[in-house]
Amino acid sequence: MTRYRVYDDTKALFHLPEGVIYLDGNSLGALPLGVAERVNRVITTEWGVELIRAWNTAGWYAQPRHVGDRIARLVGAEAGSVMVGDTLSLKVYQALAAALDMNASRKIVLSD
């Protein structure tokens, strides 16, 4: 398969106007085919119909591990060793808040 054929096959996976070569790498990028349908299904069925049950019925709870496993393959790590979650800043805040909750007499957080 030629390099141009690979490019054409990949480009066909996205909504792009004819003749456009889209090289913007610092945004959402081009819309992949099928994403709009998937988002609509999540909104109308998983969220709209299932409501809070969707955390279990749609597998939302498992997504951090599932996405982490996909990233692990990309970076050469073992499945189960990568987890997707909040930003590091938020996780540090959550850890400090939990630590302070464990001992309410402590009122100061010292950072170096």
Secondary structure, DSSP 8 states (H G I E B T S, - for coil): --HHHHHHHHHTTEE--TT------SSS-SEETTHHHHHHHIIIIIITTTGGGHHHHT-GGGHHHHHHHHHHHHHT--TTS----S-HHHHHHHHHHHHHHH-TT-------
